[in-house]
Every structure is written in structure tokens, then in C-alpha cells.
Amino acid sequence: MRNAARLLSAVLLATFSLGANSAWAGESPPADTASATLSGPVVAVGFSEKGDVSMYSLSLGYRHEQRGPDFLDAAARRHGSTIATVLEPLLTLFAGDRESFDLQLVPMLRWQGTGQGLLRPWIEGGVGIAWSDLRGLNLGSRILFSDQVGVGFDLPTPSGKLLAVGYRLRHLSHAGLWADANSGINTHFVLVTMR
């Protein structure tokens, strides 16, 4: 758990302090990134630990991102940021003390700041549904909720795309709806998206 806290601290520190003297500071985000549909592949590497079981994971997916609802986006733009909606299907492969996989579909809201350099911070979170083949972990069901929250930053690339790098905490459980067993499992991810 200490390693996850260190990783989260490093991502937060990088997100909010690495860039200084932004070309975007005090301005609205560029039109091509503020209102366009930004979609692209997602790759995440994660770590889960539950009792004496440790697992590493590799997640592959594709995020579909669009400008958020008008009333939220208008409020965010008044403060120089944006709100987007995201739909992200993801396949996660687990290795280590357990070998398995899960599939999830998670809708999220994403707040994007203007940043203090070329780095533009973001925070996102959502709750979706997952089907998991993880066994022997007292999850109580194969159908689970996937609650996740993430922080990170976007970095423009020379090709005009955005490279998003961040940290995500994901919790899988069924909220006590399907069975008495509901211990859940947390996974800490480092993720990269090209949009």
C-alpha cells in the first residue's frame, strides 16, 4: 500500500507542479482539444494485493470521449477548464498468484484544467459494470461494479495528438447485491492514452 501511495503522490506532484509558464494558462483550452471528440487507445499496467495474493495486470481498451453536458461544460469553461464524458470498454489480464481476466464498461466524467505548462491536469471518475473471472478472492459474484477515480495530465505531442498519463484506482465489488461475500478488490493502475 505504501508503494501505491508513493505512486499517487508522484503523479499528483507531476500533474500540478512540473509545468511552469503555460502557453494555455489563463486562456480557454485550444478549440481542437476543448470541443472535439477525443478518442483513442488505453493501456494500463496495474497491481492488486488481497491478503497473501498479489497480482499484476495489463489492461487494454479504447476510450470514447466527448464534450460534457452543456450546463456542466459551460460552468467549467467560465473557469478556463472543460468537462467531458467518457465511455471506456476495457479488458484486463491478471498474472501472478492468480491468472485471470475481466471485462468492464465504465462511463466517466472528466475535468480538464488548463495547466501551468505544457501539462494539462485532469481528474476523472465513474462507476460501471464488470464481468470478472477472478476466483478464490471472496468476491461473491462474477458480475461486479467497477468504481474508479484517476488523476493525471495531458501532454501535446509533435503530431498534434494528446498523450495522457495518469494514476487510476479501481475498486471491484458487487455492493452486497448478489451475495453475502463481498470483499472487493482494489487495483492501482498507471495508464497511458493517446488521443
Backbone as a ProteinNet text record, in pm:
[ID]
protein_1_A
[PRIMARY]
MRNAARLLSAVLLATFSLGANSAWAGESPPADTASATLSGPVVAVGFSEKGDVSMYSLSLGYRHEQRGPDFLDAAARRHGSTIATVLEPLLTLFAGDRESFDLQLVPMLRWQGTGQGLLRPWIEGGVGIAWSDLRGLNLGSRILFSDQVGVGFDLPTPSGKLLAVGYRLRHLSHAGLWADANSGINTHFVLVTMR
[TERTIARY]
82.8	0	87.2	203.7	293.5	339.9	367.1	411	301.4	176.3	65.5	54	71.3	65.9	180.4	297	410.3	383.4	327.2	294.9	192	87.8	-14.3	46.2	131.4	196.6	280.8	354.1	439.1	355.2	244.8	159.2	96.1	47.1	-11.4	91.1	211.3	316.8	349.1	363.5	393.3	279	157.1	40.9	32.1	57.3	31.7	156.2	276.5	392.4	500.8	499.3	608.8	610.3	494.9	492	484.7	559.8	552.1	544.2	475	463.5	390.2	266.7	189.1	155.7	159.1	107.6	-44.1	-106.4	-250.8	-299.9	-210.6	-253.9	-337	-448.7	-534.5	-618.9	-606.1	-683.9	-774.7	-874.3	-954.4	-867.8	-893.6	-817.4	-832.9	-733.1	-741.2	-867.5	-923.9	-1050.7	-1042.9	-929.3	-922.3	-924.7	-888.1	-893.4	-1010.2	-1071.6	-1178.6	-1314.2	-1339.1	-1472.9	-1474.5	-1360.6	-1356.8	-1382	-1420.3	-1429.9	-1288.1	-1243.2	-1108.2	-1117.4	-1085.3	-1092.1	-958.3	-927.7	-803.3	-780.4	-673.2	-643.5	-596.6	-623.3	-581.9	-497.9	-383.9	-301	-274.1	-297.4	-274.8	-204.4	-111.1	-41.2	-76.9	-116.9	-165.5	-112.4	-144.9	-106.1	-221.7	-253.3	-356.8	-296.9	-342.7	-297.9	-416.5	-441.4	-552.1	-507.7	-486.6	-433.1	-294.3	-276.3	-145.8	-140.4	-238.5	-244.8	-201.1	-100.1	-52.7	-67	-117.9	-137.2	-93.8	-36.7	-6.3	-108.9	-138.8	-239.3	-198.5	-249.5	-233.5	-373.1	-409.9	-542.3	-527.8	-616.4	-620.4	-763.8	-780.1	-914.3	-911.7	-1027.5	-1041.1	-1138.8	-1096	-1185.5	-1252.9	-1380.6	-1462	-1496.2	-1442.7	-1458.6	-1527	-1625.3	-1694.2	-1715.4	-1738.3	-1764.9	-1880.1	-1870.8	-1970.5	-2103.3	-2201.3	-2330.9	-2312.2	-2392.1	-2376.3	-2371.7	-2460.5	-2463.4	-2335.7	-2277.8	-2152.1	-2034.4	-2033.2	-1922.3	-1918.8	-2035.8	-2040.7	-1985.3	-2020.1	-1968.6	-1817.4	-1768.2	-1623.8	-1549.6	-1602.5	-1536.2	-1524.8	-1620.1	-1610.2	-1485.6	-1434.7	-1315	-1194.3	-1204.9	-1090.8	-1062.8	-1162	-1142	-1254.7	-1254.9	-1359.1	-1407.8	-1527.9	-1585.1	-1615.9	-1578.5	-1605.9	-1672.8	-1747.2	-1799.4	-1712.6	-1690.5	-1602.5	-1674	-1665.1	-1710.6	-1590.9	-1556.4	-1432	-1453.1	-1457.1	-1452.2	-1307	-1286.4	-1150.7	-1144.2	-1039.3	-1008.1	-885.1	-892.8	-778.8	-735.2	-606	-546.2	-465.2	-485.6	-414.6	-312.9	-197.5	-95.1	-34.6	28.6	88.6	33.4	-13.8	-69.7	-201.8	-269.7	-390.9	-375.5	-419.7	-420.9	-564.9	-608.4	-747.7	-765.6	-891.5	-920.7	-1054	-1078.1	-1211.2	-1237.8	-1364.8	-1410.9	-1495.5	-1480.3	-1560.9	-1601.4	-1709.8	-1756.4	-1791.7	-1718.7	-1735	-1758.4	-1872.5	-1892.2	-1828.1	-1765.4	-1696.9	-1719.9	-1699.5	-1688.7	-1542.3	-1494.5	-1353.1	-1345	-1278.7	-1249.9	-1109	-1092.6	-961.7	-928.1	-817.3	-771.4	-685.4	-645.7	-562.9	-415.3	-373.6	-234.6	-144.2	-22.1	78.8	202.4	187.7	296.9	234.2	309.8	250.5	162.5	179.7	98.6	-36.5	-143.5	-278.6	-337.7	-362	-410.5	-553.9	-586.4	-722.5	-753.9	-883	-936.1	-1058.3	-1072.5	-1189	-1237	-1362.5	-1416.7	-1549.8	-1584.1	-1711.2	-1736.5	-1857.1	-1898.3	-1959.2	-1910	-1961.5	-1981.7	-1990.4	-2016.3	-1897.5	-1869	-1758.3	-1801.4	-1745.7	-1758.8	-1618.8	-1602	-1469.2	-1460.5	-1348.3	-1321.1	-1227.6	-1202.1	-1117.7	-1188.3	-1117.6	-1177.5	-1092.1	-1155.3	-1084.4	-1050.4	-1115.7	-1087.1	-1208	-1311.1	-1428.5	-1501.3	-1507.4	-1576.6	-1727.8	-1775.3	-1917.9	-1995.1	-1939.6	-2011	-1912	-1950.8	-1870	-1913.5	-2036.4	-2085.4	-2061	-1981.1	-1935	-1950.7	-1947.2	-1938.3	-1790.7	-1757.5	-1621.1	-1624.3	-1582	-1574.1	-1430.1	-1411.1	-1273.8	-1261.4	-1143.7	-1110.3	-964.5	-934.6	-798.9	-756.9	-626.8	-567.6	-450.1	-419	-305.2	-292.6	-225.3	-204.8	-200.4	-236.3	-223.5	-100.1	-30.2	87.9	73	77.1	67	190.6	169.3	279.9	305.8	422.4	452	352.7	289.3	194.1	57.1	39.3	-87.8	-181.7	-144.9	-225.1	-193.7	-276.4	-251.9	-213.4	-107.4	-65.4	-110.4	-201.3	-249.6	-177.6	-122.1	-53	-114.3	-143.7	-205.9	-205.9	-268.1	-287.2	-436.9	-476	-616.4	-627.3	-724	-760.4	-893.9	-898	-1021.8	-1060.6	-1188.6	-1242.6	-1350	-1334.6	-1434.7	-1507.8	-1639.8	-1722.9	-1866.1	-1955	-2094.6	-2185.5	-2128.4	-2203.2	-2303.5	-2277.2	-2365.7	-2497.7	-2508.9	-2635.7	-2657.5	-2550.9	-2568.9	-2541.2	-2462.5	-2424.7	-2376.2	-2365.6	-2312.1	-2162.3	-2091.4	-1947.6	-1930.6	-1856.7	-1839.2	-1714.5	-1602.7	-1481.2	-1421.4	-1449.8	-1397.7	-1247.7	-1196.7	-1052.5	-1017.3	-907.1	-858.1	-739.8	-732.8	-618	-567	-437.2	-370.5	-308.2	-346.4	-300	-216.7	-119.1	-56.8	-109	-168.5	-230.3	-177.4	-181.8	-139.1	-245.4	-285.8	-384	-332.1	-345.6	-314.4	-447	-470.2	-598.5	-574.9
-119.1	0	125.5	116.4	232.2	265.6	163.1	188.7	258.3	219.5	285	430.8	458.5	596.8	678.7	619	690.5	719.6	620.6	638.6	749.9	748.7	853	989.6	999.3	1126.6	1177.4	1087.3	1127.8	1178.5	1109.9	1153.4	1288.3	1305.3	1433.6	1545.9	1519.8	1620.2	1658.4	1557.7	1586	1661.8	1622.6	1684.4	1833.2	1870.2	2007.9	2094.8	2038.5	2124.1	2117.6	2021.7	2012.2	2126.6	2162.4	2265.8	2403.9	2494.2	2634.6	2720.2	2833.1	2926.6	2864.6	2830.1	2765.7	2860.8	2806.1	2881.3	2886.1	2792.8	2786.9	2854.9	2891.4	2945.5	3071	3077.2	3193.8	3200.3	3103.5	3101.1	2980.4	2980.5	2860.5	2757.9	2629.5	2527.8	2544.5	2504.5	2516.9	2451.7	2510.7	2462.9	2317.6	2275.1	2138.8	2036.2	2074.3	1980.5	2007.5	2124.5	2157.7	2105.5	2100.3	2063.2	1940.8	1896.5	1782.7	1653.4	1552.3	1419.2	1364.1	1331.8	1280.7	1135.4	1047	904.9	842.2	732.7	665.2	545.7	471.7	350.9	382.6	288.4	297.7	174.9	197.1	88.9	121.2	24	45.5	-76.2	-50.9	-155.2	-137.8	-247.1	-233.5	-337.3	-315.2	-405.6	-417.4	-542.2	-570	-658.8	-637	-719.3	-741.7	-868.3	-902.1	-1017.7	-987.5	-1089.8	-1129.6	-1259.6	-1306.5	-1323.5	-1272.7	-1283.3	-1150.9	-1158.2	-1040.6	-1067.8	-968.7	-985.4	-858.9	-879.7	-771.3	-777.6	-663.6	-664.9	-575.9	-612	-533.3	-511.1	-385.7	-351.3	-286.2	-324.4	-268.6	-227.6	-110.4	-63.4	51.2	114.4	227.6	325	447.5	544.7	632	654.2	740.1	862.4	976.6	1098.6	1206.3	1271.8	1383.3	1494	1613.2	1726.2	1691.3	1738.2	1706.4	1775.8	1748.1	1814.3	1966.3	2035.9	2180.5	2258	2226.5	2304.9	2285.9	2164.1	2142.5	2203.8	2184.2	2235.7	2388.8	2452.9	2599.9	2650.4	2584.5	2624.4	2605.7	2494.7	2469	2570.1	2603.5	2697.1	2837.5	2874.8	3005.3	3013.3	2898.3	2892.8	2841.6	2840.8	2803.2	2654.9	2571.4	2427.1	2364.9	2234.4	2165.7	2045.1	2001.3	1877.4	1789.2	1663.8	1570.2	1445.6	1377.3	1245	1142.3	1032	927.5	794.1	711.2	573.8	487.9	394.8	319.9	170.3	93	-52.8	-94.7	-193.2	-231.8	-382.1	-446.9	-586.3	-585.2	-652.2	-659.2	-804.3	-828.4	-960.8	-959.7	-1060.9	-1070.3	-1183.6	-1163.2	-1265.8	-1251.3	-1355.9	-1355.2	-1472.4	-1448.9	-1556.1	-1608.6	-1529.8	-1570.9	-1527.3	-1612.1	-1575.8	-1574.4	-1460.7	-1445.7	-1322.9	-1281.6	-1161.9	-1104.2	-979.8	-921.8	-827.2	-801.9	-707.7	-603.7	-477.7	-373.9	-267.9	-198.6	-83.7	23.4	135.6	238.4	375.2	437.6	578.4	666.6	775.2	863.5	1009.1	1095	1239.4	1275.6	1366	1406.2	1557.8	1612.1	1755.1	1776.2	1873.6	1904.7	2049.7	2072.5	2207.8	2261.7	2387	2449.2	2423.4	2396.1	2360.8	2480	2449.6	2551.7	2525.9	2481.6	2449.1	2374.5	2290.5	2209.4	2100.4	2072	1969.5	2027.1	1955.1	1996.9	1892.5	1926.8	1827.6	1785.5	1664.3	1613.7	1525	1516.7	1426.6	1361.8	1230.2	1162.7	1055	1020.4	914.6	866.7	744.4	688.9	553.5	503.9	371.7	298.6	178.3	98.8	-44.7	-131.4	-272.8	-354.4	-464.4	-551.8	-697.7	-780.2	-924.5	-975.9	-1049.1	-1091.1	-1242.6	-1296.7	-1438.7	-1464.7	-1363.7	-1382.6	-1476.1	-1579.4	-1677.7	-1691.6	-1737.1	-1762.5	-1636.7	-1525.4	-1399.8	-1348.4	-1432.3	-1396.7	-1274.6	-1264.3	-1151.2	-1169.4	-1294.2	-1320.2	-1325.6	-1279.6	-1278.8	-1252.4	-1291.3	-1256.1	-1122.9	-1081.3	-951	-851.8	-750.2	-656.4	-512.4	-420.4	-279.3	-241.6	-157	-106	42.9	77.7	217.9	261.5	373.6	416.8	567.7	611.6	753.2	764	868.4	884.1	1029.3	1051	1183.6	1170.7	1278.7	1275.3	1404.3	1396.1	1514.6	1475.4	1570.1	1555.7	1631.9	1576.5	1639.4	1639.4	1757.4	1759.7	1695.5	1625	1562.6	1641.3	1625.8	1696.9	1665.5	1548.3	1511.1	1575.7	1650.7	1715.6	1633.6	1511.4	1427.1	1463.9	1413.1	1432.3	1298.7	1299.1	1182.2	1203.8	1120.1	1130.1	1026	1068.8	980.5	1003.1	895.6	916.2	794.3	812.6	708.8	685	559.7	525.4	423.5	445.4	347.5	288.5	155.5	86.9	-8	-5.9	-97.8	-182.7	-314.4	-407.3	-470.2	-463.1	-533.4	-532.9	-604.7	-604.4	-530.7	-455.4	-370.1	-448.2	-576.5	-656.8	-693.3	-675.4	-701.6	-848.1	-922.4	-1057	-1166.8	-1138.9	-1244.4	-1180.7	-1263.6	-1212.5	-1184.1	-1268.6	-1246.2	-1126.1	-1025.8	-904.5	-830.7	-897.3	-833.5	-732.3	-744	-648.9	-659.5	-590.9	-586.2	-452.4	-394.8	-268.5	-295.5	-220.3	-227.3	-85.6	-68.9	59.4	52.6	147	146.6	270.3	253.4	363.1	346.6	454.3	439.8	543.7	505.6	592.5	583.8	699.5	706.9	802.4	766.1	855	899.9	1032.1	1083.5	1183.5
0	0	0	65.1	66	-74.9	-155.8	-293	-373.1	-351.7	-421.6	-378.8	-250.2	-201.8	-261	-272.6	-333.4	-481.5	-551.6	-692.4	-709.6	-627.2	-634.8	-605.4	-505.5	-472.3	-588.5	-652.3	-765.2	-882.4	-912.3	-1022.7	-991.7	-868.3	-829.5	-837.2	-786.8	-790.4	-934.9	-1020.3	-1160.9	-1227.1	-1195	-1257.9	-1228.7	-1105.1	-1065.1	-1049.4	-1068.2	-1047.2	-1153.9	-1242.9	-1340.2	-1440.5	-1491.9	-1594.8	-1532.9	-1587	-1544.3	-1669.1	-1661.2	-1773.8	-1891.9	-1871.9	-1977.2	-2090.6	-2210.3	-2323.6	-2315.6	-2237.7	-2225	-2098.4	-2005.7	-1877.1	-1896.9	-1826.5	-1833.5	-1959.4	-2047.2	-2169.9	-2167.8	-2254.6	-2272.4	-2343.4	-2320.6	-2390.9	-2541.4	-2618.8	-2763.3	-2817.4	-2921.3	-2975.5	-3017.7	-3072.5	-3121	-3008.4	-2886.6	-2775.3	-2683.8	-2692.2	-2599.1	-2644.3	-2772.9	-2816.1	-2906.8	-2951.5	-3042	-2966.5	-3040.8	-2984.1	-2977	-2858.4	-2839.2	-2796.5	-2885.6	-2857.9	-2892.6	-2825.6	-2856.3	-2767.3	-2797	-2720.2	-2578.3	-2488.5	-2348.6	-2316.6	-2250.2	-2198	-2051.7	-1964.3	-1821.6	-1763.4	-1672.4	-1600.1	-1453.9	-1388.5	-1251.7	-1156.1	-1028.7	-921.1	-823.2	-785.2	-686.2	-578.2	-455.5	-344.1	-252.5	-220.9	-131.8	-44.5	83.2	173	127.5	103.9	58	-93.7	-165.5	-311.7	-373.5	-460.2	-533.9	-683.2	-755.3	-899	-972.2	-1089.5	-1180.7	-1292.6	-1352	-1457	-1573.4	-1688.3	-1810	-1864.8	-1884.3	-1936.4	-2073.3	-2163.3	-2297.8	-2327	-2383.5	-2414.4	-2512.3	-2526.2	-2617.1	-2554.1	-2531.3	-2467.6	-2572	-2549.2	-2635.1	-2551.1	-2588.1	-2507.6	-2589.8	-2529.1	-2593.9	-2492.5	-2543.7	-2456	-2363	-2240.1	-2139.5	-2162.4	-2074.6	-2084.9	-2085.2	-2164.6	-2183.4	-2052.3	-1957.3	-1833.7	-1751.8	-1751.3	-1679.6	-1754.3	-1886.5	-1966.2	-1962.5	-1967	-1961.8	-1828.8	-1719.9	-1587.9	-1582	-1634.2	-1633	-1719.4	-1836.5	-1927.6	-1868	-1783.3	-1716.6	-1629	-1590	-1506	-1583.3	-1717.7	-1801.8	-1808.2	-1779.9	-1786.7	-1868.5	-1881.8	-1956.6	-1877.6	-1912	-1859.8	-1980.8	-1972.9	-2081.6	-2025.4	-2110.9	-2076.5	-2147.6	-2081.4	-2133.5	-2120.6	-2221.4	-2213.9	-2249	-2158.3	-2174.7	-2155.5	-2263.9	-2250.8	-2229.1	-2141.8	-2104.4	-2078.1	-2125.8	-2095.7	-2006.9	-1892.5	-1800.5	-1785.9	-1804.2	-1787	-1658.2	-1573.7	-1445.8	-1450.4	-1386.5	-1372.3	-1234	-1186.7	-1053.6	-975.6	-853.5	-772.2	-828.8	-908.4	-979.5	-1125.4	-1216.8	-1357.8	-1403.3	-1456.4	-1491.2	-1580.1	-1597	-1674.7	-1629.2	-1667.7	-1652.5	-1768.2	-1790.5	-1892	-1822.2	-1860.3	-1796.7	-1897.8	-1865	-1941.1	-1838.9	-1841.4	-1738.9	-1803.2	-1773.5	-1811.1	-1703.7	-1744.9	-1650.3	-1685.8	-1587.2	-1609.1	-1592.9	-1677.1	-1673.3	-1669.6	-1566.9	-1558.1	-1610.7	-1699.7	-1758.4	-1728.7	-1661.3	-1632.6	-1744.4	-1730.2	-1833.2	-1811.2	-1690.3	-1664.6	-1644.1	-1602.9	-1575.9	-1659.8	-1776.1	-1866.7	-1981.3	-2043.5	-2148.2	-2089.9	-1961.4	-1895.7	-1857.3	-1891.7	-1855.8	-1762.4	-1634.6	-1537.8	-1565.4	-1523.8	-1532.6	-1414	-1385.1	-1282.9	-1345.1	-1327	-1382.1	-1286.4	-1299.2	-1216.2	-1269.6	-1233.2	-1277	-1215.8	-1239.2	-1191.7	-1310	-1333.5	-1444.1	-1401.1	-1500	-1475.3	-1525.7	-1455.3	-1495.2	-1483.2	-1568.4	-1557.2	-1529.8	-1419	-1377.4	-1365.7	-1411.2	-1396	-1276.9	-1194.3	-1075.3	-977.8	-933.7	-843	-717.5	-611.5	-486.9	-409.2	-439	-369.7	-291.8	-277.7	-198.5	-254.1	-387.4	-449.2	-450.4	-441.2	-428.1	-557.5	-665.6	-792.9	-905.8	-1024.9	-1141.8	-1199.6	-1170.4	-1215.9	-1103.5	-1132.1	-1029.5	-1077.6	-983.4	-1016.3	-1023.2	-1116.8	-1129.6	-1098.2	-976.3	-933.9	-955	-1019.9	-1042.3	-1041.5	-997.4	-996.8	-1042.4	-1118.6	-1169	-1176.6	-1173.5	-1189.8	-1285.4	-1354.6	-1444.6	-1520.6	-1633.9	-1716.8	-1863	-1948.4	-2093.2	-2137	-2231.5	-2288.5	-2439.5	-2505	-2650.8	-2713.9	-2823.8	-2895.7	-3024.2	-3084.9	-3209.7	-3322.1	-3316.5	-3421.6	-3401.8	-3292	-3265.2	-3178.8	-3147.6	-3058.4	-2913.7	-2822	-2679.7	-2618.2	-2539.3	-2464.1	-2320.5	-2272.5	-2134.5	-2050.7	-1938	-1844.5	-1707.7	-1635.2	-1505.7	-1416.4	-1301.1	-1199.9	-1185.9	-1172.5	-1152	-1039.9	-952	-850.5	-891.4	-902.8	-939.5	-827.8	-790.5	-689.8	-755.6	-747.4	-798.3	-681.1	-680.7	-582.5	-634.3	-565.5	-609.6	-512.1	-419.6	-327.4	-242	-220.8	-137.6	-203.3	-334.5	-402.3	-439	-470.9	-524.3	-422.5	-320.1	-224.8	-95.3	10	136.2	124.1	48.6	27.3	-65.4	-19.4	-99	-52.8	-54.7	-2.8	-99.9	-228.8	-326.4	-343.1	-442.9	-466.6	-531	-488.5	-543.6	-635.7	-743.9	-834.5	-857.2	-847	-871.5	-1010.8	-1096.2	-1235.4	-1267.4	-1353.4	-1427.2	-1568.1	-1623.7	-1754.1	-1852.6	-1978.9	-2088.3	-2197	-2246.8	-2354.8	-2461	-2586.2	-2696.7	-2755.7	-2757.4	-2806	-2916.4
[MASK]
+++++++++++++++++++++++++++++++++++++++++++++++++++++++++++++++++++++++++++++++++++++++++++++++++++++++++++++++++++++++++++++++++++++++++++++++++++++++++++++++++++++++++++++++++++++++++++++++++++

